[in-house]
């Protein structure tokens, strides 16, 4: 963001913070806490990383400036805190776009074709999910995905996902007007396709090798402290 490389420990802390936030959001939903405990654990275990990929695509959108990225992460109400925290850096460095490649110091990049595919997928997700309401609804739709989950009460999980799918559909169609049916259908399809893109991005992330030099350095620093 300021021309300073993100350390591995910072990247790991950032990932943990995202998982903690996702868990807090899930636990704030009555329809989530009403699920059996074993099913709550199952959907979080399977889908939390997908949600990290979703919000990562939105955060690392190449069209956003560094400050816009911070605001999308922390919120407009935190503008004063952001300026106070980064005041020394802002005075010394220009606030640049935060790119995924620089931030992800935990993993070694995959081959060029795969990394270009990942950038393409991130762009497709960011281009479709452009407002807060869509972001929230797609977050809940992914959270309640039953795919690849071993569940005690699958119907309850799928019922929750269907509920948020219907809200998303109504939200998209309500903003299209009487003559915008085709446009609304297209947007709905592209929004659901973004979920597929998120899954592919998560698979790419799992396929990358760990940057052992960086993680060893991180562990050494932690031990020293």
N, C-alpha and C positions, 0 to 999 in steps of 0.2 A: 504493500500500500504506500509506504514511504521510501521504497527502494531498499528496505531492510528485509532480509530473508527470514521467513517464519521458522522458528526452531521446532525440532521434533516434539519436545515436551509441550510446547504451546499448541501444536497441531493435535496432539493426543488429548490435551485438556479441553480443546475446542470440541473434539468429537464426543468426549464424555459429557460435556455440558449440553450438547444437543440431545443426547440420549436421556439425560436427566429431565430436560424440558419436555421431551416427547412423553416421558412417563408421567410427568405432572399434568400435562394436558389430558392424557388418557384418564387419569384418576379423577379429573374434574368432571368427567362425563358420567352421568348416572347410568346411561345405557351400557357403559363399560364396566363400572363397578357392580352392576347387577349380574354380570356374567359370572360363571363359576371361576374360582381363583385359578384353577389349572388352565382354563381357557384364556383368562387375562394374561397369564404368563406366556402362553403359546403364541398369541397374536402379537404381543410385544416383541418376543424373541425373534419371530419370523419377519415382522414388518417394520421394526424400528429403523433398521438400516436402510430400508426403502425410503422411509420418510427423511432420513438424513440426505439421501441422494436427491430426493425431490426438492428440499429446501436448499440444498447445495446448488442445484441447477438454477434456482431463482436467485440465490445470493451471488453466484459467479457470472451472472448474465453480463456478457461483454459490453452491452449498451449502458450499463450502470457505471457511474463514477464511484470513487472510493467512499465518499461521504454518503451517497445514496445506498451503498451496500451496508454501511454501518447502521444507517437508519432502518433499513429493512430487517436488520438483525436485532437491533435494540429497541427501535421505536422512536417516533418523533418527540415523545415526551422526554427522551433521554438526551436531546440535543445539547443541553447545558453540561451534562456529565461528560458527553463525548468530547466537547471542546475543551473541557478542563483536563480530562485524562490525556488528550493528545496535543495539548497546547505546545509543549516544547518541540515535538516532532513537526507539527504544522508550521511552526516558525522556521524550522530548518529545512524541511523537505516539502516537495509538492505531493499532494495526496493523489496517488495514482489508482487505477483500477486494480482490484485484488483478483488475481487469476488463480485458477484451481491448481495448475501445475506448480506454481510457487508455494502455494499453501500446503499441498499434500507432500510433506517431506518424509512421511512415514513409509511410503511405498516407492519402489523404482518404477518409472514409466514403462508401459508395455511397448510393443512395437509401434512404429509410426502410424500404420494403417488403423490399428486399434485405438490409439490415442486420438487420431483425427475423427474416428467414429464417435468416441466419447464426447468430444467437443461439439460435434454435430447434434448428438442427442440432447446435450445440455441446452443448446440453442433452441431446439424444437420445443422443449418443455417450457423454457423461459418465454418464448414467443406466444404460447397459448395461455399460460397461467399468469395473467398480468394484473389481477386485482386481488384484494385481500379476501373477499368472500369466496372466490373460486379457490384460492390457496387453502383456506380453511376447510372447505367442503371436500376437496381432493385429498387433503390430509386425513380426514375422517374416513373417506372411502377406502384409502389404502390401509389405514389402521385396522379396519374391520374386514380386511380381505381374509378369506378362509383358505386360500390357495396354499398348499404345501404345509398346512397346519394339522396336527393331530388334536382334535377337539372332542370334548365330551358332549357339548351341545352346539353342534354346527349350525342348526337352524337359527338359534338366537343371534349368533355372530352375523350370519348372512342377512337376517332381518334388519339388523342395524345398518349394514352396508347399503341395503336396498333403500332404507329410509333416507340416507344422505344422497344416494343417487337420484332419488325423486326430487329432493330439494334442489340439487344442482340443475336438474332438467327444468324445473319450474323457474329457477333464477335466470337461466340462459334464455328461455322462451319468453319470459316476462319483459326482457330488455330488447327483444327483437321487433316488437310491433306487429300489427296485423299482416303486413306484407313481407315480413322477414322470416317466414317459416323455413325456407331453404337455408338461409344464412344461419339460423339457430340450429338446424340439424347438422350443418357442417361444423359449427363451433362445438357442439356436443360431442361429435365424433372425434374431433381433434383433441378435445380435452381428455376423453377416455384413452385415446392413443398415447397421450402423455404418460399415462400410467404404465403402458407397455414400454415406453422409452426409459422410464425410471427403473424398471426391472432389468432392462438390458444394461443400463449404467451400473447397477449394483453388481451384476454378473461380471462386468469388466473390472470393477474394483476388486472383486474376490479373486480374479485371475492374475492380478499384479503380484510381483514378488515383493517381499518385505525389504526395506532398505536397512540391512543389518548394521551397517556402519553407523547410521544415524541413530538407530534404536539403542545400539550398544553405548554410544556416546551419551544418550539421554539417561540410560540406566546408571552409567558411571557418575554422571552429574548428580543424579538423585541420591546415590549411595554416599557420595562425598558430603552432601548436605546433611 
